Amino acid sequence: MSHSHSDRRSRGSLGTVLLAGACCAGAVAYAVLVAPSMLPPQDVETTNVTTPEVLGSVIEPEEDTADLEGPVGHLRINVSDRGLAWVQTLNCTGDLTTDPEPCAVMAEAAAELAGDPTGTESESESGTDEEETDREVSGDQLFTEVRSGTVCTDKVYGPQEAAIEGTWEGEEIDTTLSRKGSCEEARWQRLRAVTEQIG
């Protein structure tokens, strides 16, 4: 081996040692400066995460549906999904304690739509300047089809399609849903409680 070759080799080893030393020094500095901020304060009692006391504070309580007024309606839903098809009915009497779960989900969707200023006509269209905080959502507004001229993406979110007909909150409903385009997907997600298989 030539003398110049051994010099390169020792310089390479020296560079590796210096790099490893710098990395170790950085790790030690990080541990000294940052690690204490990750530890819990000394005056806080630590508990095992699986204890019921901690789980009770971590798990979000179910929203109380007593505030919501239950919807009244009868729907017949025809759903097709990749060669599978099913027909189901949903009967809601207005009593959320005895009605199926999708009735409560639809009541929540109606409440969200009532609070969404883009979900119904705007103030300029309605002719009122005062802000309405508790707007009533009519039965057919949950099922409103996408207006022509609405800007939507062309992305296809799935092959599922559904036809819904019946009566909801005193309004006749006859609409179809698909997952083609962002606006139709938003409708599908809003009405997912009736398009998924009702158990």
N, C-alpha and C positions, 0 to 999 in steps of 0.2 A: 504494500500500500504506500502511496506517495505521501509526502509530508503535507502537501496542500489539501489532499483529500481528508486527512485526519483533522485538519483545522476546521474544515466545513462541518464535519461531523460534530466536533466539540461545540461549535457555534450553534448548531441546530439543537443540541442538547441543552445548551445554556438558555436559548430562547424558550424552549419547552418548560424548563424549570422556572424561568421568570414569569411566563404566562400562568403556570399553575400556581405560583406564589401570589400573583396578583388576584387570581380568582378566589383563592382561599382567604386572602385579606379582605376582599369585597364581601364574601359570605360572612365572615366574622363581624365586619362592620355593620352589615345588614341585621344580623342577629342581635347585636348590641343596641342598635338605634331603633329598629322597627319592632322587634319581638315583644318588648314590654307593652307596646300599644295594643297588641293582640290578646294579651292576657286580661281576664276579667278583673275588675277592681277588687281590692282586698276586702272591702266591706260588703261585697255581694256574696250571698250564699249560693254555691253551685249545687245543682241537683242533677240527677240522671234524667235525660230527656224522656225516657219511657215512663216516668212516674205520672200518675193521673193528674197531679196538681199542675205539672208543666204541660201535659197534653191538653188539658182543658183550656189553657191560655193560648196554645198554639193553634188548635183546631178552631176554625171560625164557626161560630154558631149558625145554624140554619136561619135564614131570614124568616121573620114571623109573617106568615101569610094572612094573619088576622086583619092586617091593615087593608089588604086588597079585597075588593069586591069581586066575587066569583063571576065568571062569564056564564051566559046562558046560551046554549046552542046545540045543534045537532049537525055533525059534518060526516060526509062520506068521502073517504080519501082513497084514491087509486094510485099506487106507487109502483114504478118500474125501476129496476136497478140491475143492470148487466144480465139480462135474460130472466131475472126473477121478477115476479109481480105479485102484489098482494092488495087486497081491499080491506079497509078497516073503517070502523065508525067511532066517532067520539061524541059522547053525550055529556054535556055539562049542565047541571041544574042550578048553578049559582052558589052552591054550598061547597066550599073548598075542602071541608073536612071529610065529605063523603065522595066527592067527585074524583075521577082519576087524576094522577099527577100532571098529565099534559094540560089540564084545565088551569091549574095554578101557574104553570109555565106560560101559558097564553095570557093570563091575567098580568103577569110580570112584564111580558112583552108589550102589552097594551099600556101599562104604566110607564115603561121606558119610552114608548112612542109618544105618549102624552107630554113627557118632559123634554123631548127632542124638538127644537124649533124647526129643523129641516124635515121632520116627519109629517107635518101638516102644512097647510097653506101659510104663506108668510104674512106678516102684519100689513104690508103694503097691499097685498091681494085681499085681505079680509076687511081692510078699510078702518081698522082700529089702531090707534097709536099706543094705547095702554098695554102694558105687558101682562099676559095671562100666565099665571103660574100653574093653575090646576085645570088644564084643558081636558075636556072630555074627548075620548077617542070613540068614534062610532064603530060599529061592528065591522063594517067593510073596510075601514082604514088599515087594519092589520093585513088584509088580503089585497090591498091596492096594487095594481099592476104598474110596471115602470112606464112613466110618461114618455111619449115619443119626443125625441130631441134631447133626452137626458144623456149626458156623456158618460159612457161606461167602457171598461176594457173588454176585449174580445176573448180573454182567457177562459178556457173551459175548466171548471173545477170538478167535474164529475159527470158521469153519464145518466145520473138519476133524473127522473121526471115524475111529476105528480099532478093529478087532477083533483081538485077539491070542490065539492058542491054541498049545499045545504043552507042552513040558517044560522047566523051568528049574531047575537045581540039584536035580534029583530030584523036584521038585514039579510037579503038573499045573497048567497055566495056562489059564484061559478067562475073558477079561475084555474089556470094551469101554472105550474112551477117547473123550472129547470135549473141547471147549474152552469148555464152557458152565458158568460159575461159577468162582470163584477156586480152589476145592479141586480140581476137575477139571483146571484149567489147571496147577496144581502137579504133578499126576500126569503130564500131557502133557509138561511140561518135563523131569521126571525120566526119562521114557521116550522122549524126543525122538530118541535114537540109533536106536531101532527104528521110529519112525514116519516119519522122513525117508527119502527114497529112498536105499537102500543101493547104492553104486556098484560 
